[in-house]
Amino acid sequence: MAEINSLPWNGFKVASTFSGCGGSCLGYRMAGFRVVWANEFVPAAQDSYRANMTKDCHLDCRDIKVVQPRDILTATGLAVGELDLFDGSPPCQAFSTAGKREKGWGHAKTYEHGAKQCNETLFDQYVRLLRGLKPRVFVAENVSGLVKGTCKGMFLEILAALKASGYRVTCRVCDAQWLGVPQMRQRTIFVGVREDLNLDPCHPKPLAYQYSVRDALPEINKVVYDTSGAFAVIDPDGKRPSDSITCSNGTHFKVEMGCGFGKKKVVNADSTPYQSVGTSPSSGNGLATKIIVGTESRKFTIAELKRICAFPDDFILTGSYSQQWERLGNSVPPVMMMHIATAIRDGILNKINTPVLSGGRVKK
């Protein structure tokens, strides 16, 4: 974290919504951005965010439905149109293929601090603030399930609303395993550029390499999945570059990330070797991921999950084990967001014709 905090400011400012413990925000900071405002209404997530944020960031702890664009502008000292990047990751449970999807629409989710809200409506709040702030660029993130099955209609409505807000918008499904993270985690990424800037959106290109779980956790010999009675084991035996995944009955599997806690998606992959592993953070039920180190069988530690989710070792997480696990599972991996932010910095923001001084960017 000290290394990240010492990075020079690239001159661009970010306001973040649905910030969680700060995974996305940390990715922006790793790309040199300054996060000046963030919103998170779950107290346990606020505690973790507060423990890692910089002194010049304003953390707004209210429900996003009561936040007004002028509140963000007042807190940041910016005028309409001056914010460089507006970020948001509306809760994904309503669209996740591992969750109830449309069966849960119209039913309020109860959060750990007692608050209730319908998650499928929260993109509307993001669009409302976007239209009031008129930032140069926006990034909105959600699960890949948003573009699949019955959720496609909702996706098209969101895309239309974003474009109608005065932006050129593109959307891509990015996989964290190709953006520096030892985990298969697909995310839908919207990028929009304000029409008057006459620039097109851009997305990061996949890296030419991947990191495996063995790279992140070299001391671990095996990773075990207990999935509805199936017993799948990753047993690399020191082999590189791939980790082979085999079920106890001899069938070979690919184990993928599922956004819903405690659930795994197991796909017969005909002994296809895989470098990275999907983990689905759980509150401790029988489907939780376990590992074997020597003769010990246990769940991943928080320190190990930080590595798998591409967080710094000294990133502070507060609360119980299950709360910390949930924070990591809900977050965009910081390294993934760093690559997204870097692409936007170099492909869009650095091309805007705004003078740059030694202390940072200034108004035209």
Sequence and secondary structure as in RCSB ss.txt:
>XXXX:A:sequence
MAEINSLPWNGFKVASTFSGCGGSCLGYRMAGFRVVWANEFVPAAQDSYRANMTKDCHLDCRDIKVVQPRDILTA
TGLAVGELDLFDGSPPCQAFSTAGKREKGWGHAKTYEHGAKQCNETLFDQYVRLLRGLKPRVFVAENVSGLVKGT
CKGMFLEILAALKASGYRVTCRVCDAQWLGVPQMRQRTIFVGVREDLNLDPCHPKPLAYQYSVRDALPEINKVVY
DTSGAFAVIDPDGKRPSDSITCSNGTHFKVEMGCGFGKKKVVNADSTPYQSVGTSPSSGNGLATKIIVGTESRKF
TIAELKRICAFPDDFILTGSYSQQWERLGNSVPPVMMMHIATAIRDGILNKINTPVLSGGRVKK
>XXXX:A:secstr
 HHHHTS   S EEEEES TTSHHHHHHHHTT EEEEEE   HHHHHHHHHH  TT EEE S GGG  HHHHHHH
HT  TT  SEEEE    TTT TTS GGGGTTS EE TTS EE GGGHHHHHHHHHHHH  SEEEEEEEGGGGSGG
GHHHHHHHHHHHHHTTEEEEEEEEEGGGTT SS  EEEEEEEEEGGG          S    HHHH TT  EEEE
EETTEEEEE  TT  S B EEETTS BEEEE  SSTT  EEEE TT  BSS      SS TT  EEEETTEEEE 
 HHHHHHHTT  TT    S HHHHHHHHHHS  HHHHHHHHHHHHHHTGGGS   EETTEE   
